[in-house]
Amino acid sequence: MWQWFHKLGSPKWFFGIAGRLIPWLGFGALILLGVGIVWGLLFAPADYQQGDSYRIIFIHVPSAYLGQSLYVAMAVAGAVGLIWRMKMADTFIAATAPVGAALTFVALFTGAVWGKPTWGTWWVWDARLTSMLLLFFLYLGVMALRRALEDPENRARASAILTLVGVVNIPIIKFSVEWWNTLHQPASIKMTEAPAMPASMWVPLLICAIGFHLLAGWLILMRMRNEILYRERRARWVRDWLLSQ
């Protein structure tokens, strides 16, 4: 276990294993997202209250969930980087922040589109929406901080600390609908309860969620490989790899 953990911190080893995983993640994302979105948009039944407007859930829910989980993953990487000084932890943060920001923006945008027919307005300062907006700004803050600092060690340390400080917002997002009286509906699918929707709705939603995870993994690994090539550009193995292409 520890040997594998130490290998994961090797840029050369990670670059190779990521290159083998990327095609599988991309192909899996393409298939699952195609099946899930077509099923959800064209064949799933209309909701008895919201009609067809609920169908945006097949994009909104996976992007919102991933926007939160990727930030938690960045915080874990930040802790690993601060404790064990692993370079790959900072590489992960650098590669993941733009992907998480994009997914959080998609969640905010689709939520606004969904809110118009449901609530009669594009935006309200609801606890869930406001905390998600804060998450988007945290992602932008990490990206801006990394651009502002030139020294690699200071940049890695500062961005790791920011991710750890900002992770306190994740429980607020998750439990906001339970702690406060909000317009946002609670989760329709919970690990400890039976789904509050029929299988013809939650199955394509689950397929879309898995597809979004594979897509995010594909994007992050692609970005991490590019980041590794830049950081290790003076290493012999990088020159050998470039010559072999």
BELMO-V764030 format. One record per backbone hydrogen bond with DSSP energy under -0.5 kcal/mol. NH is the residue of the N-H (numbers start at 1). CO is the residue of the C=O. If there is no record, write none. Layout:
# BELMO-V764030
<<NH:CO> <NH:CO>>
This chain:
# BELMO-V764030
<<5:1> <6:2> <7:3> <8:4> <9:5> <9:6> <10:7> <11:9> <14:10> <15:11> <16:12> <17:13> <18:14> <19:15> <20:16> <21:17> <22:18> <23:19> <24:20> <25:21> <26:22> <27:23> <28:24> <29:25> <30:26> <31:27> <32:28> <33:29> <34:30> <35:31> <36:32> <37:33> <38:34> <39:35> <40:36> <41:37> <42:38> <43:38> <43:39> <44:39> <47:51> <51:47> <53:50> <54:51> <55:52> <56:53> <57:54> <58:55> <59:56> <60:56> <61:57> <62:57> <63:59> <64:60> <65:61> <66:62> <67:63> <68:64> <69:65> <70:66> <71:67> <72:68> <73:69> <74:70> <75:71> <76:72> <77:73> <78:74> <79:75> <80:76> <81:77> <82:78> <83:79> <84:80> <85:81> <86:80> <87:85> <89:86> <90:86> <91:87> <92:88> <93:89> <94:90> <95:91> <96:92> <97:93> <98:94> <99:95> <100:96> <101:97> <102:98> <103:99> <104:100> <105:101> <106:102> <107:103> <108:104> <109:105> <110:106> <111:107> <112:108> <113:109> <114:110> <115:111> <116:112> <117:113> <118:114> <119:115> <120:115> <120:116> <121:115> <126:124> <130:126> <131:127> <132:128> <133:129> <134:130> <135:131> <136:132> <137:133> <138:134> <139:135> <140:136> <141:137> <142:138> <143:139> <144:140> <145:141> <146:142> <147:143> <148:144> <149:145> <155:151> <156:152> <157:153> <158:154> <159:155> <160:156> <161:157> <162:158> <163:159> <164:160> <165:161> <166:162> <167:163> <168:165> <169:166> <170:167> <171:167> <172:168> <173:169> <174:170> <175:171> <176:172> <176:173> <178:175> <179:175> <180:176> <182:180> <193:190> <196:188> <201:198> <202:198> <203:199> <205:201> <206:202> <207:203> <208:204> <209:205> <210:206> <211:207> <212:208> <213:209> <214:210> <215:211> <216:212> <217:213> <218:214> <219:215> <220:216> <221:217> <222:218> <223:219> <224:220> <225:221> <226:222> <227:223> <228:224> <229:225> <230:226> <231:227> <232:228> <233:230> <235:232> <239:235> <240:236> <241:237> <242:238> <243:239> <244:240> <245:241> <245:242>>
